[in-house]
Amino acid sequence: MPEGALADTAKESTTTVVAFAYGGGMSRRYRLGDLQLAIMQVLWVRQEATSSEVHAALLAEHGLAPTTIATMLRKMEEKGVVAHR
């Protein structure tokens, strides 16, 4: 995980609480499920990745359809956890 990308992480059963630091000292906390955490771990390592690259990285472990990964990334974007360009 790159320094500064993750301000705080605490494992609570199957949910992870992640606080992302924004400019001006602001931060937001989100509860991430296991799949969301797995997606974030791929993105932390790669810095950025396409939906297809995330799917390929998680396929062996999770065996999910590409559309499932794309949907989860869209939901995470709506929360402000990830962004796309």
C-alpha positions in Angstrom: 0.0 0.0 0.0 1.4 3.4 -0.9 2.0 5.7 2.0 -0.7 8.3 2.4 -3.3 6.4 0.4 -4.6 4.6 3.4 -4.9 6.7 6.6 -6.5 4.1 8.8 -7.7 0.5 8.5 -9.4 -1.7 11.1 -10.7 -5.2 10.5 -14.2 -5.9 11.8 -15.6 -9.3 11.0 -16.0 -9.2 7.2 -15.9 -5.5 6.9 -12.9 -3.1 6.7 -13.1 0.5 7.7 -10.9 2.7 5.5 -10.3 6.4 6.0 -9.0 8.3 2.9 -7.2 11.6 3.5 -8.3 14.4 1.3 -6.7 17.9 0.9 -7.2 20.3 3.8 -7.0 17.6 6.4 -10.4 16.2 5.6 -11.0 12.5 5.6 -13.9 10.2 5.0 -14.5 6.7 6.4 -16.1 3.8 4.4 -16.9 0.3 5.3 -15.5 -2.0 2.7 -16.7 -5.6 2.2 -14.3 -8.4 1.3 -14.6 -7.9 -2.5 -14.2 -4.1 -2.2 -11.1 -4.6 -0.1 -9.7 -7.1 -2.6 -10.3 -4.5 -5.4 -8.6 -1.8 -3.4 -5.6 -4.1 -2.7 -5.2 -4.5 -6.5 -5.4 -0.8 -7.0 -3.0 0.1 -4.2 -0.4 -2.2 -5.7 -0.9 -1.1 -9.3 -1.8 2.5 -8.6 -4.4 2.4 -11.4 -5.9 -0.4 -13.4 -8.7 -1.1 -15.9 -11.8 -3.1 -14.8 -10.5 -6.0 -17.0 -7.1 -5.8 -15.2 -8.8 -5.9 -11.8 -11.0 -8.8 -12.9 -7.9 -10.8 -14.1 -6.1 -10.1 -10.8 -9.0 -11.4 -8.8 -10.3 -14.2 -11.1 -8.5 -17.1 -9.5 -9.4 -16.1 -5.9 -13.0 -14.9 -6.4 -14.1 -16.4 -9.8 -16.5 -13.5 -10.5 -17.8 -12.3 -13.8 -16.2 -9.2 -15.3 -19.6 -7.4 -15.0 -19.5 -8.0 -11.2 -16.2 -6.3 -10.9 -17.3 -3.4 -13.1 -20.5 -3.0 -11.0 -18.5 -3.0 -7.8 -16.1 -0.4 -9.2 -19.0 1.8 -10.2 -20.5 1.6 -6.7 -17.1 2.4 -5.2 -16.8 5.4 -7.5 -20.3 6.6 -6.4 -19.0 6.6 -2.8 -15.8 8.5 -3.8 -13.5 5.6 -2.9 -12.1 5.2 -6.5 -12.2 7.4 -9.6 -11.8 6.7 -13.2 -10.5 8.7 -16.1 
